[in-house]
Amino acid sequence: MGARKPLIAGNWKMFGRAADLAEIGVLAETIGAAAGRIDILICPPAAYVQSSAWQNRSGPILIGAQDCSPNGADAARTGEVSAAMLADAGAKYVIVGHSERRQIHKETDDLVRQKAEAALSAGLIPIVCVGETQDERTAGKVADVVGRQVRSSVPSQSGAFVVAYEPVWAIGGNSTPTLAEIAEVHALIRETLAGQFGGQANDTRILYGGSVNPKNAGEIFTVAGVDGALVGRASLKAADFSAIILGHPAAV
C-alpha cells in the first residue's frame, strides 16, 4: 500500500431517509481513532448531501455524492446537479461510472471521463468505477473490459482521483471474486494507470467493491493492491459499517 492512505466509502444509493442520517453521527462516535488513519466517506442520496455535510462539519466523516453532471458550468440541464453545486453543498468526493449508471442510464466511458474531469475542476475527488459483468468474466474478457474502462474513463489529466473495481456480478449479491482474482484485477488497474501516468499511478488509490460486508472485509483488506473499499448496503447501518472500518489493519 505504501504511502496511500486507505479509503473506505459507503454508497447509500437510493436508500435512506432524513431520519437515517443520524447513523452518520453514530458512526463517527464508534470508529474512534481509526478516523485519523483511514479516510471514511459516506455518499448519501443527493437530496441529503448538504444536510449530511453540515451535520458532520466538525466530525471525522467525509461526505460525497453519487453522481454529477458532465457540465462544469451553469447550464440548461433540468434535473442535473453540477460538481460545483455539490462542492458548495459540502461534498468532497463524487462517485462516477457506477455500473448502475452505466447499465441503467447507458453511460459510456467517455461520459464517465467527462464527469470525472468536471469533478476535478470543481475541487472534488472522483471515484471512477470499473468492472466486468458475469458474461464478460465467463468469456475471459476481464482484462479487456476493465483495461478499456480504466483507460477511457479516468480523467485525461493527472490529479487526485480514485478507481473502484466493482465486478458487476458481485454487486448486491452473495458472491465475490476470490482473493487471487481481486489481486489480479487490482494489479491490472495499477499497470494500466502506469501506462497513462507513469510513476504518478502509484499515488492513486484503488478500492474493491461488490458485496463487501463485516464478514469478508478483513480478508479483502489483506489483498495486495487493495487500498480500501466501496461499500453498498452494509454502509447504511453504523454497526455494520464501523465493523468493516475497524476490520482494516490500519484501524489498529
N, C-alpha and C positions, 0 to 999 in steps of 0.2 A: 504493500500500500504506500510505502514511502511517506512523503510529507502530506499526502492527500488526506484532508480531514473527512471522516465518514459523514455521510448524509443519509438520514432515514426520513423519508417523506410519506405522508399519508394523503391519498387521493380519495376524498369523500364522494366523488362522482355526484349523482343527483340523489343523494341520501342526506338525511339530517335536516332538522328544522331549527328555528331560533333557540328553542329550549336545549338542543343538543350542544350548543356552543359552550355550555358550562363544562363539557368534557375536556375542553382545552385547558381550562383553569385547573381541573383535577389532574390532568396530565403533567402540567408544569410543577405541581406540588409533589408528584410521585417520582419523577425522574431524577430529582436532586442534582448531584454534582455531574451526572452524565451529560447534562446540557452544555457543560463547558468543554467537553471532549468530543461531542458529536453535534453536528448541525441537525436540528429537529424541525421539521416543516409539516404544516397542515395546509392542504388545499381544499377549502370548503367550496360549496356552490357559489357562483359569482355574486348572488344576492347577499351573501354573508361575509364577503372578503373584508369590507370596510369595518363592520362591527367586530369581526374577529381580530383584525389588526389593532383596533382601538382597545379592545378588551385586554390584549396582550402587549400593549405598547411598552411596558417596562418589564415584561416577562421574557423567559428564555425560548419561547416557541416562535419560529418564523412562520409567516403566513404567505401563501401563494395562491395562484389562480389555476384553473384547469384548462384554459384556452385563451387566446386573444386574437384580435383581428390582424391580418397581414398589413393593414393600412396604418402607417405610422403617424399620420396626422388626422386632424378632423376631416371627416368625410361623410357623404350621404350614404350611410350603410346601416339601414334600420335593423335594430336588434343586435348589432355587433358591439363589442367593447374593445377599445384600443388598449395597447400595452401601457401607454402613457396614463390612461384613466386608472388602470389597475395599480400603477405605481403611486398615483395620487391617493388611492384608497388605502395604501399601506402595504401592498404586496411586494415581496422581494424576489419571488420566483414565479414562473408560469410553465405549466405542462403544455407541450405542443406535440402533435402527431401521435397521440394515443391511438391504439388500434380501433377503439370505438369511434373515434373521429375519422380515421382512415377508412373504416368499413362502412359505417352508417352514413357518414357525410361525404364519402368518396374523396377524401383529401389526398392529394398527390404529394410525392416527395418535394416537389418544387414549392407547393403551397406551404408545407410544413417549414421549409427553409425560410420562406418569406416571413412567416410568423416568428421564427426564432430570431431573425435579424431585426424585426420590429421590436421584439422584446429587448434585445441588447441595446438598441438605440434609445429605448426608454429607461435604461438602467436596471432592467430585470434580468435575472439569470434564467434562461430557458432550459427546461428539461426535455430533451428530444427523445421521444420513444421510438424504438425499433423492435421488430420481432416477426417471426415466421408463423404461418398457420400450420395446422396439423398436416394438411395435404402437402405443403411445401417441405416440411420435415421428412415426411414419408418418401417423397420424391428425391431426397438428398440435395435439396436446394437451399439449405440453411445459409451456407456461406455466400451464395449468390444473392439471396434476398436481403440478408442483414447487411452485407457489404455494400450493396447498392443503396439501401436506405440510409446508411451512415454517410456515404459519400455525397448523396444528393439532398439530405435533409438537414445536416448541421449547417450552421452559418458559414458563409464563404470566407469571412474574415475571422482571424483568431480572436479569442476572447473568452470570457468566463461563461461556459455552458456545461451542461451535464448531459450524459447519454444514459438512458434507461433501457436495458434489454428486457423486454416483456414478451416471451413467446405467447402468441395469441391463444394457443390451445390450452395454456396453463392458467389463463386469467379467469378468476371466479370459479375454478373447478377444484378438484381434489388431487390433481396430479401436477408434478413439477419435473423439469429435466433432472437427470442425475447430476451429482456434483461435478463429475467429469465433463458433462455436456455444458454445464454453466461455465466452467473454467475455459472450455474450448471456445465458446462464443465470445466471452469477455476478452480473451486473447486476440480473437479475430477483430473485434471492435477497436482494441488498442492499436493493432497493426494497421488497420485501415486509417485511423486518425493520424498515425505517424506518417503515413503516405501523403497526407494533406498538410500537416502542420509541423512535421519534424519532431524535434525534441519537446516542443510545447505540448504534444499529445500526452506526455506524462503527467501534466497538471490537470487533465480532465478526469473528473470522477465518473465512473461507470457503475450504475446501480443495477441490481437484479429486481425484477417484479414478476408476479404471477403466482398467486396463491401462497404468499408469504404469511405465516402465522406464528404464534408463540412456540409451536412445537418444532417447526423446521428452520426458523430464522437463525438460531445459533450455529447450526452446521453450515448453512449457506454463507454466513459471515466469515467462515474459515477458508472459503474458496479463494485461491489466488486471483487477484484482479477484481474482486468484488468490493466496491467502496461504499456499500450501503444498500438500501432497498427502497423501492417504491411500493407501498403497501396499499391495498384496497380496503375491502370491508373491515378487515381487522384493525384499521386505524380509527374506526368510528367510536370505539369504547376505550376510555383511558386505560382500563385494566389490561386489555389485550395489547394495545399499542405500547404501553410502558413495558410490558413483559418482553416485547420484541426489542425495544431500545436497550433495556438492561441486559439483554442476552448478547449484546455486542461486546467483543473483547475490550474495546476502548472505553466501555462504560465503567469498568472496574478501576 
